[in-house]
C-alpha cells in the first residue's frame, strides 16, 4: 500500500495561538495591528482573491478597515508560511457577514466559494484556514442558546467559546467523530457503497458516527456490519481530517473481511446504503464512465487512491463530497 501525504484538509500548518484568545483586549489589539488580515465569509462561503494574469486561486485576505461590521468574528491564529501574499506570523480572523454586507464587500457571486468547490483549488494553508473558519462559524450558528437553561449566550475568547448569559457556564466548540473505512477482501478488492441520499451511481467508502461509549475500532466493525452485513477485522488506523459540514472529524481506517466471512455475503442495509460493489483496481479504472466517486477534498478519495496506488484515471467523474 503506497504511503502518501496527509489527507487534503489535514495538511495546513498554522499556529493557532491559543494563549491570545484569553486576552480581554484581544479584539482591540487585533484591529490595531497593521499586519492583521481577515477572511470574509457569508452563508458558509469564503471570498476568494481575484485571479489576475493566471494567478493561483487563494483566499482574499482583507485589512480590518476595509470591511463593514460583521455578525461574528473568530480568531484563527497566525500563519507559519510565507507564500508571497501573506507573510509568516500574520494574525488572521474570519468574519461572518449578512447578505447586504457581503454584497458590498464583493457583489460578484463567483468570488464566493463553498468548501467543496474551493478546497481542490486552494493551497494547503488556505484550505486549512477555510476548514477551521467554517467549523467555527457552523458551531456558532447552531449554538445561540444554552443547552442547559435555554438562555442566550455571548461570544467570548476571540470566538472560541460562548458564555451562558444566565448561569455564566462556558460552552466550547464540539466535534463529532466519525469513522470512514476502506474495506478490502483477501483478493485486495475494495468495497464501495451507494448512499440513499446520493444521486444514482455515486459510490464511496462506508462511514458512520461513533456512538457514546464506543471505541473507534468498535465503531468500524459495527458500522460495516450494519451497513454491509459483513464482519471485518484487522482494523488499522490510516489518518484523519476535519470535515466541517457541519462538524465532523473523519477518522480513516482500513479493514479486511474476516476470515470466516465471505465477501459475496455483503448486503446493503437498504436504508442508508442501497447498493454495494466490489472493485479490483482494473475494474475501478474501467468503470470511469459509469460511476461517480469521492471528490478531491474528501478523505474518502485519499484513502481510495492510497489503496489504488496513485491517482485514478483522470477521466473518472469524481463527485465533490
C-alpha positions as CSV (number, residue, x, y, z in Angstrom):
1,X,0.0,0.0,0.0
2,X,1.5,3.3,-1.1
3,X,2.2,5.9,1.5
4,X,1.0,9.4,0.6
5,X,0.8,12.8,2.2
6,X,-1.8,13.7,4.7
7,X,-5.5,14.0,3.6
8,X,-6.4,17.2,1.9
9,X,-7.8,19.1,4.9
10,X,-5.1,17.9,7.3
11,X,-2.1,19.4,5.6
12,X,-2.1,23.0,6.8
13,X,0.5,24.3,9.2
14,X,-1.0,27.0,11.4
15,X,-0.1,28.5,14.8
16,X,-3.5,28.6,16.5
17,X,-2.1,30.9,19.1
18,X,-4.4,29.7,21.8
19,X,-3.0,31.9,24.6
20,X,-4.0,35.0,22.7
21,X,-7.7,34.1,22.9
22,X,-7.9,34.7,26.7
23,X,-6.8,38.3,26.4
24,X,-9.7,40.6,27.2
25,X,-8.3,43.3,24.9
26,X,-7.7,40.9,22.0
27,X,-10.2,42.4,19.7
28,X,-8.8,45.9,20.2
29,X,-5.2,44.7,19.7
30,X,-6.1,42.8,16.6
31,X,-7.9,45.7,15.0
32,X,-5.0,48.0,15.7
33,X,-2.4,45.6,14.3
34,X,-1.4,46.7,10.7
35,X,-0.4,43.1,9.9
36,X,-3.8,41.7,10.8
37,X,-5.9,40.2,8.0
38,X,-9.5,39.0,7.7
39,X,-11.2,36.2,5.7
40,X,-14.7,37.2,4.8
41,X,-17.5,34.5,5.0
42,X,-21.1,34.6,4.0
43,X,-23.5,31.6,4.2
44,X,-20.7,29.1,4.5
45,X,-18.8,30.5,1.6
46,X,-15.5,32.4,1.7
47,X,-14.3,35.3,-0.5
48,X,-11.6,34.2,-3.0
49,X,-9.0,36.6,-4.3
50,X,-9.5,38.0,-7.8
51,X,-7.4,36.0,-10.2
52,X,-5.2,38.1,-12.4
53,X,-2.8,37.0,-15.1
54,X,-3.0,33.3,-14.3
55,X,-2.6,33.8,-10.5
56,X,-3.1,30.8,-8.3
57,X,-6.5,30.6,-6.5
58,X,-6.3,31.9,-3.0
59,X,-8.3,33.3,-0.1
60,X,-8.9,37.1,-0.2
61,X,-7.1,38.4,2.9
62,X,-8.6,41.8,3.7
63,X,-7.3,44.6,6.0
64,X,-9.5,45.2,9.0
65,X,-10.5,48.7,7.9
66,X,-11.6,47.6,4.5
67,X,-14.6,45.6,5.8
68,X,-18.1,46.6,7.2
69,X,-19.5,45.5,10.5
70,X,-19.7,41.7,10.8
71,X,-22.2,39.3,12.6
72,X,-19.4,37.2,14.0
73,X,-15.6,37.3,14.3
74,X,-13.3,34.4,15.3
75,X,-9.5,34.4,15.6
76,X,-8.0,31.6,13.6
77,X,-4.3,32.0,14.6
78,X,-1.1,33.1,12.9
79,X,0.3,31.9,9.6
80,X,3.6,30.0,9.7
81,X,4.4,30.0,6.0
82,X,5.1,32.9,3.6
83,X,3.6,32.4,0.1
84,X,4.4,35.9,-1.1
85,X,1.0,37.4,-0.3
86,X,0.6,36.9,3.4
87,X,3.8,36.9,5.5
88,X,4.5,34.2,8.1
89,X,3.3,35.4,11.5
90,X,0.2,37.2,10.1
91,X,-2.7,37.1,12.6
92,X,-5.9,36.0,10.8
93,X,-9.6,36.2,11.7
94,X,-12.7,35.0,9.9
95,X,-15.7,37.4,10.0
96,X,-19.2,36.4,9.0
97,X,-21.3,38.9,7.1
98,X,-25.0,39.1,6.3
99,X,-26.2,39.3,2.7
100,X,-26.1,43.1,2.5
101,X,-22.6,43.4,3.8
102,X,-21.4,40.6,1.6
103,X,-22.8,42.3,-1.4
104,X,-21.0,45.5,-0.5
105,X,-17.7,43.6,0.0
106,X,-17.9,41.7,-3.3
107,X,-21.1,41.6,-5.5
108,X,-19.7,39.0,-7.9
109,X,-21.1,35.7,-6.8
110,X,-18.4,33.7,-8.4
111,X,-15.9,35.1,-5.9
112,X,-17.7,33.5,-3.0
113,X,-16.9,29.8,-2.9
114,X,-18.1,26.8,-0.7
115,X,-15.7,24.3,0.8
116,X,-16.2,21.5,-1.8
117,X,-15.6,24.0,-4.7
118,X,-12.7,25.9,-3.1
119,X,-10.5,23.2,-1.4
120,X,-9.4,21.4,-4.5
121,X,-8.2,24.7,-5.9
122,X,-6.5,26.2,-2.8
123,X,-3.1,25.6,-1.3
124,X,-2.7,23.7,1.9
125,X,-2.6,26.8,4.1
126,X,-5.7,28.4,2.7
127,X,-7.6,25.1,2.7
128,X,-6.8,24.7,6.3
129,X,-7.9,28.2,7.2
130,X,-11.1,27.8,5.3
131,X,-11.8,24.5,7.2
132,X,-11.1,26.0,10.6
133,X,-13.2,29.1,9.8
134,X,-16.2,27.1,8.6
135,X,-16.1,24.7,11.6
136,X,-16.2,27.7,14.0
137,X,-18.9,29.5,12.0
138,X,-21.1,26.5,11.9
139,X,-20.8,25.9,15.7
140,X,-21.7,29.5,16.5
141,X,-24.7,29.3,14.1
142,X,-26.1,26.2,15.9
143,X,-25.3,27.4,19.5
144,X,-27.0,30.7,20.2
145,X,-28.7,29.3,23.3
146,X,-27.5,27.5,26.4
147,X,-28.4,23.7,26.2
148,X,-28.9,23.6,30.0
149,X,-31.3,26.5,30.6
150,X,-32.2,27.9,27.2
151,X,-30.8,31.3,27.9
152,X,-29.0,33.4,25.3
153,X,-25.2,33.1,25.1
154,X,-22.4,35.6,24.4
155,X,-19.3,35.0,22.2
156,X,-16.1,35.2,24.2
157,X,-12.4,34.1,24.0
158,X,-12.0,35.5,20.5
159,X,-14.7,33.3,19.1
160,X,-13.6,30.0,20.7
161,X,-16.3,29.9,23.5
162,X,-19.7,31.1,24.4
163,X,-20.9,32.1,27.9
164,X,-24.4,31.5,29.1
165,X,-25.9,34.9,30.0
166,X,-27.9,33.4,32.9
167,X,-25.6,30.9,34.5
168,X,-22.2,32.1,33.3
169,X,-21.3,28.5,32.2
170,X,-18.9,28.1,29.3
171,X,-19.7,26.4,26.0
172,X,-17.0,25.2,23.7
173,X,-17.0,24.1,20.0
174,X,-17.9,20.4,19.6
175,X,-16.6,17.9,17.0
176,X,-18.5,14.8,16.1
177,X,-16.1,11.8,15.4
178,X,-17.0,9.6,12.5
179,X,-15.1,6.6,11.1
180,X,-14.7,6.1,7.4
181,X,-13.4,2.7,6.3
182,X,-11.7,1.2,3.2
183,X,-12.7,-2.4,3.3
184,X,-10.8,-5.0,1.3
185,X,-11.1,-8.7,0.9
186,X,-8.3,-11.3,0.6
187,X,-8.1,-10.6,-3.2
188,X,-7.4,-6.9,-2.3
189,X,-10.7,-5.8,-3.9
190,X,-12.3,-2.7,-2.4
191,X,-15.9,-2.4,-1.2
192,X,-17.8,0.7,-2.2
193,X,-21.4,1.6,-1.4
194,X,-24.0,4.0,-2.8
195,X,-25.8,6.0,-0.1
196,X,-29.6,6.5,-0.3
197,X,-29.2,10.3,-0.2
198,X,-26.9,10.5,-3.2
199,X,-27.6,10.6,-6.9
200,X,-27.7,7.3,-8.8
201,X,-24.3,5.5,-9.4
202,X,-22.4,7.6,-6.9
203,X,-20.1,5.4,-4.8
204,X,-17.8,5.9,-1.8
205,X,-16.4,4.2,1.2
206,X,-18.6,3.3,4.1
207,X,-18.7,5.6,7.1
208,X,-20.7,6.4,10.3
209,X,-20.7,8.3,13.5
210,X,-19.0,6.9,16.7
211,X,-21.6,6.2,19.3
212,X,-21.3,7.2,23.0
213,X,-19.1,4.9,25.0
214,X,-17.7,3.3,21.8
215,X,-14.1,2.9,20.7
216,X,-13.1,3.9,17.2
217,X,-12.2,0.3,16.3
218,X,-15.6,-1.0,17.6
219,X,-17.4,1.7,15.5
220,X,-15.6,0.4,12.4
221,X,-16.7,-3.2,13.0
222,X,-20.3,-2.1,13.9
223,X,-20.8,0.3,11.0
224,X,-19.6,-2.2,8.4
225,X,-21.8,-4.9,10.0
226,X,-24.8,-2.6,10.0
227,X,-24.4,-1.1,6.5
228,X,-22.9,-4.1,4.6
229,X,-23.9,-7.1,6.7
230,X,-20.4,-8.4,6.8
231,X,-17.8,-9.0,9.5
232,X,-14.4,-7.3,9.3
233,X,-11.2,-7.5,11.3
234,X,-7.6,-6.3,11.0
235,X,-8.8,-2.8,11.6
236,X,-5.9,-0.3,11.2
237,X,-5.9,3.5,11.6
238,X,-4.8,5.4,8.5
239,X,-5.3,9.2,9.0
240,X,-7.9,11.8,10.0
241,X,-9.1,15.1,8.7
242,X,-11.8,17.6,9.8
243,X,-15.0,17.8,7.8
244,X,-16.9,20.9,8.9
245,X,-20.1,20.0,7.1
246,X,-21.3,20.6,9.7
247,X,-18.9,19.5,12.5
248,X,-17.3,16.1,11.9
249,X,-13.8,14.7,12.3
250,X,-13.4,11.9,9.8
251,X,-11.2,9.2,11.1
252,X,-9.9,6.9,8.4
253,X,-9.3,3.2,8.8
254,X,-8.6,0.2,6.7
255,X,-10.2,-3.2,7.5
256,X,-10.2,-6.7,6.0
257,X,-13.2,-9.0,5.6
258,X,-13.0,-11.5,8.4
259,X,-11.6,-15.0,7.7
260,X,-14.9,-16.7,8.4
261,X,-16.9,-14.3,6.2
262,X,-17.5,-14.5,2.5
263,X,-17.2,-11.2,0.5
264,X,-20.1,-12.3,-1.5
265,X,-22.2,-12.1,1.6
266,X,-22.0,-8.3,1.7
267,X,-25.6,-6.9,1.5
268,X,-26.7,-3.2,1.7
269,X,-28.9,-2.4,4.6
270,X,-31.5,-0.9,2.2
271,X,-31.9,2.2,4.4
272,X,-28.6,4.1,4.3
273,X,-26.9,2.0,1.7
274,X,-28.8,0.9,-1.4
275,X,-26.0,-0.8,-3.4
276,X,-22.6,-2.4,-2.7
277,X,-20.0,-3.3,-5.2
278,X,-16.5,-4.9,-5.0
279,X,-13.9,-3.5,-7.3
280,X,-10.4,-4.6,-8.4
281,X,-8.1,-1.8,-9.4
282,X,-8.7,-2.6,-13.1
283,X,-12.5,-2.7,-12.6
284,X,-12.4,0.7,-10.8
285,X,-10.4,2.3,-13.6
286,X,-12.7,0.7,-16.2
287,X,-15.8,2.0,-14.5
288,X,-14.9,5.6,-15.1
289,X,-17.8,6.3,-17.4
290,X,-20.4,4.6,-15.2
291,X,-19.9,5.8,-11.7
292,X,-19.1,8.9,-9.6
293,X,-16.6,8.7,-6.8
294,X,-15.5,10.9,-3.9
295,X,-14.0,14.4,-4.7
296,X,-10.7,15.9,-4.1
297,X,-11.4,17.5,-0.7
298,X,-12.5,14.2,0.9
299,X,-10.5,11.7,3.0
300,X,-12.5,9.0,1.1
301,X,-10.7,9.9,-2.1
302,X,-7.4,10.0,-0.2
303,X,-8.0,6.5,1.2
304,X,-9.1,5.2,-2.1
305,X,-6.1,6.5,-4.1
306,X,-3.8,5.3,-1.3
307,X,-5.2,1.8,-1.9
308,X,-5.2,2.2,-5.7
309,X,-1.5,3.3,-5.7
310,X,-1.9,6.7,-7.3
311,X,-4.5,8.9,-9.0
312,X,-7.3,7.1,-10.6
313,X,-7.7,7.7,-14.3
314,X,-8.3,11.4,-15.0
315,X,-11.4,10.6,-16.8
316,X,-13.1,9.4,-13.6
317,X,-16.1,11.6,-12.9
318,X,-15.1,12.5,-9.3
319,X,-18.0,13.8,-7.3
320,X,-17.0,16.6,-4.9
321,X,-18.1,15.3,-1.5
